[in-house]
Amino acid sequence: MSDTPQMPEAAGPETASAEIGQVADAPKDNWVDRFAPGPTRPYLRLSRADRPIGTWLLVIPCLWALALAGGAGGFRPWDLWLAVSCGLGAFLMRGAGCTWNDISDRDIDAMVARTKSRPLPSGQVSVRQALVWMVAQTAVAALILFSYNWLAIGLGVASLALVAIYPFAKRFTWWPQVFLGLAFNWGAILVWAAHSGTVSPAAIALYLGGITWTLFYDTIYAHQDREDDALIGVKSTARLFGSATRQWLWGFFAATILILAAAVILAHADQNRALALVVSLSGVWAMGWHLAWQLRRLNLDDPASCLAVFRSNRDAGLIPVPFLAIAAWLG
């Protein structure tokens, strides 16, 4: 294949989306399709820049950690850079991880209705171009990481193993969502270390709560593809749980809220700040209310409902952030 991006050939009105390179499950009128220069669009689509929900889900555990660690040890001017760099780093590493995922899954993606319009299976970019793009994103993210302390740098480098393994998890385990959770919530530990120079029990609890949250939202996401996945032999918790999925989701919901509450309590354990503790726990409770609302509106047999509920986890995850930040300032 040539290194020049190729657009799919026209195949009639029903494939108008593919004719202009749009990805089937990207939000309509997203900024990439509307405003990005034409030659950059396939690469931005590889990075899921047309679907920012993944960046949000990657950065939210970082924001939890920064707000809660600030409440435990006080905010510093350096934390402003941590907040900004978390957003930039999440965008870049999510882009690099998604590019690697698409390189690894290009043959599988070509057989799944929702993913066959992605840049690699649709022929918009070559594997070589995708590899170069992945390395470029990782290199810029590394520049950000190297501004942190040595503990955080080591944790950041270690996370690359999780990112590398994740695309292959669905080939050897029914629990690939666990591997996604391990990778997507690593920022909670990394940012805690960047802020305080240590990794406390509260940071570990925050990480574990993020993993159960990922099991919640990514099981919902996986239900979009369960029929295609069954045909091609791809494993997922959606297929594993089957008709019992809703009960499992309620379990992940309960575990998430309990573990996040434990993280808050651990962070405030050595301080006599009842009001700050109550405010922080109120944020966790409010997130729990949102997750329960998601489950009540979710129709697991409707892919559109699964996608909409999955995307609403951005709002759920952001809910505790102002509560944790306010509690930190109260201290």
C-alpha positions as CSV (number, residue, x, y, z in Angstrom):
1,M,0.0,0.0,0.0
2,S,1.2,3.5,-0.8
3,D,2.2,5.8,2.1
4,T,-0.2,8.4,0.7
5,P,-3.5,8.3,2.5
6,Q,-6.2,6.7,0.3
7,M,-9.8,7.5,0.6
8,P,-12.3,4.6,0.2
9,E,-14.0,4.4,-3.2
10,A,-17.6,5.5,-3.5
11,A,-20.1,2.7,-3.1
12,G,-23.5,4.4,-3.3
13,P,-25.6,6.7,-1.1
14,E,-25.7,4.3,1.8
15,T,-21.9,4.6,2.3
16,A,-21.7,8.4,2.1
17,S,-20.1,8.5,5.5
18,A,-17.2,6.2,4.3
19,E,-16.8,8.3,1.1
20,I,-15.5,11.2,3.1
21,G,-13.7,9.2,5.6
22,Q,-16.0,9.7,8.6
23,V,-16.0,7.0,11.2
24,A,-19.4,5.3,11.8
25,D,-19.6,5.8,15.5
26,A,-18.1,9.3,15.7
27,P,-20.5,12.0,16.8
28,K,-22.1,13.9,14.0
29,D,-20.6,17.2,13.1
30,N,-17.5,16.6,15.3
31,W,-14.7,19.2,15.0
32,V,-12.4,16.9,13.0
33,D,-14.9,16.3,10.2
34,R,-15.9,20.0,10.2
35,F,-12.7,22.0,10.7
36,A,-9.5,19.9,10.5
37,P,-7.5,20.2,7.3
38,G,-8.2,17.3,5.0
39,P,-4.8,15.6,5.1
40,T,-4.8,15.6,8.9
41,R,-8.2,14.0,9.3
42,P,-7.2,10.3,9.0
43,Y,-4.6,10.7,11.6
44,L,-6.8,12.6,14.0
45,R,-9.4,9.9,13.5
46,L,-6.7,7.3,14.4
47,S,-6.2,9.2,17.6
48,R,-10.0,9.3,18.2
49,A,-9.9,13.1,18.3
50,D,-13.3,13.0,16.6
51,R,-14.5,11.1,19.7
52,P,-13.2,12.9,22.8
53,I,-15.0,10.7,25.4
54,G,-11.9,8.5,25.7
55,T,-9.7,11.4,26.6
56,W,-12.1,12.5,29.2
57,L,-12.2,9.0,30.7
58,L,-8.4,8.9,30.8
59,V,-8.0,12.3,32.4
60,I,-10.7,12.1,35.0
61,P,-8.9,9.7,37.3
62,C,-5.9,12.2,37.1
63,L,-8.2,15.0,38.2
64,W,-9.5,12.9,41.1
65,A,-6.0,12.2,42.2
66,L,-4.9,15.8,41.9
67,A,-7.9,17.1,43.9
68,L,-7.8,14.5,46.6
69,A,-4.0,14.6,47.0
70,G,-4.3,18.4,47.2
71,G,-6.8,18.0,50.0
72,A,-4.5,15.6,51.9
73,G,-1.3,17.6,51.5
74,G,-2.2,21.1,50.3
75,F,-2.1,22.5,46.8
76,R,1.1,24.0,45.3
77,P,1.7,26.4,42.3
78,W,3.2,23.3,40.6
79,D,-0.3,21.7,40.6
80,L,-1.5,24.1,37.9
81,W,1.0,22.6,35.5
82,L,0.0,19.2,36.6
83,A,-3.7,19.9,35.8
84,V,-2.8,21.3,32.3
85,S,-0.3,18.6,31.5
86,C,-2.8,15.9,32.6
87,G,-5.1,17.1,29.9
88,L,-2.4,17.3,27.2
89,G,-0.9,14.0,28.2
90,A,-4.2,12.3,28.2
91,F,-5.0,13.5,24.7
92,L,-1.6,12.4,23.4
93,M,-1.4,9.0,25.1
94,R,-5.0,8.2,24.4
95,G,-4.2,9.0,20.7
96,A,-1.1,6.9,20.7
97,G,-2.9,4.0,22.5
98,C,-5.8,4.1,20.1
99,T,-3.4,4.2,17.1
100,W,-1.6,1.1,18.5
101,N,-5.0,-0.5,19.1
102,D,-6.1,0.1,15.5
103,I,-2.8,-1.3,14.2
104,S,-3.2,-4.4,16.3
105,D,-6.9,-4.8,15.5
106,R,-7.0,-3.8,11.8
107,D,-8.1,-7.2,10.6
108,I,-10.7,-7.6,13.3
109,D,-12.0,-4.1,12.8
110,A,-12.5,-4.8,9.1
111,M,-15.1,-7.5,10.1
112,V,-17.1,-5.4,12.6
113,A,-19.8,-3.1,11.3
114,R,-19.1,-0.3,13.8
115,T,-15.3,-0.3,13.2
116,K,-14.7,-1.1,9.5
117,S,-14.8,2.6,8.6
118,R,-11.8,3.4,10.8
119,P,-8.8,4.7,8.9
120,L,-6.7,1.5,8.8
121,P,-9.4,-1.0,7.7
122,S,-10.9,1.5,5.3
123,G,-7.5,2.2,3.7
124,Q,-7.2,5.9,4.6
125,V,-3.7,5.3,6.1
126,S,-1.1,2.6,5.9
127,V,0.3,0.6,8.8
128,R,3.6,2.4,8.3
129,Q,2.0,5.8,8.5
130,A,0.1,4.8,11.6
131,L,3.3,3.6,13.3
132,V,5.0,6.9,12.6
133,W,2.0,8.8,13.9
134,M,2.0,6.7,17.1
135,V,5.7,7.3,17.8
136,A,5.2,11.0,17.2
137,Q,2.4,11.3,19.8
138,T,4.3,9.2,22.3
139,A,7.4,11.3,21.9
140,V,5.6,14.5,22.6
141,A,3.8,12.9,25.6
142,A,7.3,11.8,26.9
143,L,8.4,15.5,27.0
144,I,5.5,16.2,29.3
145,L,6.3,13.2,31.5
146,F,9.9,14.1,31.9
147,S,8.9,17.4,33.6
148,Y,7.6,15.3,36.6
149,N,9.6,13.8,39.4
150,W,11.5,10.5,39.0
151,L,8.8,8.4,40.7
152,A,6.2,9.7,38.4
153,I,8.5,9.2,35.4
154,G,9.1,5.6,36.3
155,L,5.3,5.0,36.7
156,G,4.7,6.6,33.4
157,V,7.2,4.4,31.6
158,A,5.8,1.3,33.3
159,S,2.3,2.1,32.0
160,L,3.5,1.5,28.5
161,A,3.4,-2.2,29.2
162,L,-0.3,-2.0,30.0
163,V,-0.9,0.0,26.8
164,A,1.0,-2.5,24.7
165,I,-0.9,-5.5,26.1
166,Y,-4.5,-4.2,26.0
167,P,-5.3,-4.7,22.3
168,F,-4.4,-8.4,22.6
169,A,-6.4,-9.0,25.8
170,K,-9.6,-9.8,24.0
171,R,-7.8,-12.7,22.3
172,F,-6.8,-14.5,25.4
173,T,-9.3,-13.5,28.2
174,W,-13.0,-12.9,28.7
175,W,-11.9,-9.9,30.9
176,P,-10.2,-7.4,28.5
177,Q,-12.0,-4.6,30.3
178,V,-9.8,-5.3,33.3
179,F,-6.7,-4.6,31.2
180,L,-8.4,-1.4,29.9
181,G,-9.1,-0.4,33.5
182,L,-5.5,-1.1,34.6
183,A,-4.2,1.2,31.8
184,F,-6.9,3.9,31.8
185,N,-6.7,4.6,35.5
186,W,-2.9,4.5,35.9
187,G,-2.9,8.3,35.8
188,A,-4.4,8.3,39.3
189,I,-1.3,6.8,40.8
190,L,1.1,8.7,38.5
191,V,-0.5,12.1,39.3
192,W,-0.5,11.4,43.0
193,A,3.2,10.6,42.8
194,A,3.9,13.7,40.7
195,H,2.1,15.8,43.3
196,S,3.4,14.3,46.6
197,G,6.4,12.2,45.6
198,T,4.8,9.1,47.1
199,V,2.0,6.6,46.4
200,S,-0.3,6.4,49.4
201,P,-3.0,3.9,50.2
202,A,-5.6,6.5,49.1
203,A,-4.0,6.6,45.7
204,I,-4.2,2.8,45.4
205,A,-7.8,2.8,46.4
206,L,-8.5,5.6,43.9
207,Y,-6.9,3.4,41.2
208,L,-9.0,0.4,42.2
209,G,-12.2,2.4,42.2
210,G,-11.3,3.6,38.7
211,I,-10.8,0.1,37.5
212,T,-14.3,-1.0,38.7
213,W,-15.7,2.1,37.1
214,T,-14.0,1.1,33.8
215,L,-15.5,-2.4,34.1
216,F,-18.9,-0.7,34.4
217,Y,-18.7,1.7,31.4
218,D,-16.7,-0.5,29.1
219,T,-19.0,-3.5,29.6
220,I,-21.8,-1.2,28.4
221,Y,-19.7,-0.1,25.5
222,A,-18.9,-3.7,24.5
223,H,-22.6,-4.6,24.2
224,Q,-22.6,-2.6,20.9
225,D,-20.5,-5.3,19.3
226,R,-21.4,-8.5,21.1
227,E,-23.0,-10.2,18.0
228,D,-20.1,-9.3,15.7
229,D,-17.6,-10.3,18.5
230,A,-19.4,-13.7,18.8
231,L,-19.0,-14.3,15.1
232,I,-15.3,-13.6,14.9
233,G,-14.4,-15.0,18.3
234,V,-13.5,-11.9,20.2
235,K,-13.9,-12.1,24.0
236,S,-15.5,-9.4,26.3
237,T,-17.3,-9.1,29.5
238,A,-20.4,-8.3,27.5
239,R,-20.3,-11.8,26.0
240,L,-19.2,-13.4,29.2
241,F,-22.0,-12.0,31.3
242,G,-24.7,-12.3,28.7
243,S,-28.2,-12.0,30.2
244,A,-26.7,-11.4,33.6
245,T,-25.0,-8.2,32.5
246,R,-27.3,-5.9,34.4
247,Q,-26.6,-7.6,37.7
248,W,-22.9,-7.4,37.1
249,L,-23.2,-3.7,36.3
250,W,-25.0,-3.1,39.6
251,G,-22.1,-4.9,41.3
252,F,-19.5,-2.7,39.5
253,F,-21.5,0.4,40.4
254,A,-21.6,-0.5,44.1
255,A,-17.9,-1.5,44.1
256,T,-16.9,1.8,42.5
257,I,-18.7,4.0,44.9
258,L,-17.6,2.0,48.0
259,I,-13.9,2.0,46.9
260,L,-13.9,5.7,46.0
261,A,-15.4,6.5,49.3
262,A,-12.7,4.4,51.0
263,A,-10.1,6.5,49.0
264,V,-11.6,9.7,50.4
265,I,-11.6,8.4,53.9
266,L,-8.0,7.2,53.7
267,A,-6.9,10.6,52.3
268,H,-8.4,12.4,55.3
269,A,-7.6,9.7,57.9
270,D,-4.8,11.8,59.5
271,Q,-6.7,15.1,59.5
272,N,-9.4,16.4,61.7
273,R,-11.5,18.0,59.0
274,A,-15.1,16.6,59.2
275,L,-16.5,19.2,56.8
276,A,-14.0,18.5,54.1
277,L,-14.6,14.8,54.5
278,V,-18.4,15.3,54.2
279,V,-18.0,17.4,51.1
280,S,-15.7,14.9,49.4
281,L,-18.0,12.0,50.2
282,S,-21.0,14.0,48.8
283,G,-19.2,14.2,45.5
284,V,-18.8,10.4,45.4
285,W,-22.4,9.9,46.4
286,A,-23.5,12.3,43.6
287,M,-21.4,10.2,41.1
288,G,-23.2,7.1,42.4
289,W,-26.6,8.7,41.8
290,H,-25.5,9.4,38.2
291,L,-24.4,5.8,37.6
292,A,-27.7,4.5,39.0
293,W,-29.5,6.8,36.6
294,Q,-27.5,5.4,33.8
295,L,-28.5,1.8,34.6
296,R,-32.2,2.8,34.8
297,R,-32.1,4.3,31.3
298,L,-29.8,1.6,29.7
299,N,-31.2,-0.8,27.1
300,L,-28.5,-3.4,26.5
301,D,-30.2,-4.6,23.3
302,D,-30.0,-1.2,21.7
303,P,-26.5,-0.2,20.5
304,A,-27.5,3.5,20.4
305,S,-28.6,3.3,24.0
306,C,-25.3,1.6,25.0
307,L,-23.3,4.3,23.2
308,A,-25.2,7.2,24.8
309,V,-25.0,5.7,28.3
310,F,-21.3,5.0,27.8
311,R,-20.6,8.6,26.8
312,S,-22.6,9.9,29.8
313,N,-19.8,8.6,32.0
314,R,-17.8,11.7,31.3
315,D,-20.4,13.7,33.3
316,A,-20.5,11.0,36.0
317,G,-16.7,11.0,36.4
318,L,-16.5,14.8,36.5
319,I,-19.1,15.2,39.3
320,P,-16.7,14.4,42.2
321,V,-13.9,16.8,41.0
322,P,-15.4,20.1,42.2
323,F,-16.4,18.5,45.5
324,L,-12.9,17.2,46.1
325,A,-11.4,20.5,45.1
326,I,-13.7,22.5,47.4
327,A,-12.9,20.1,50.2
328,A,-9.2,20.6,49.6
329,W,-9.6,24.4,49.9
330,L,-11.7,24.0,53.0
331,G,-8.7,22.4,54.6
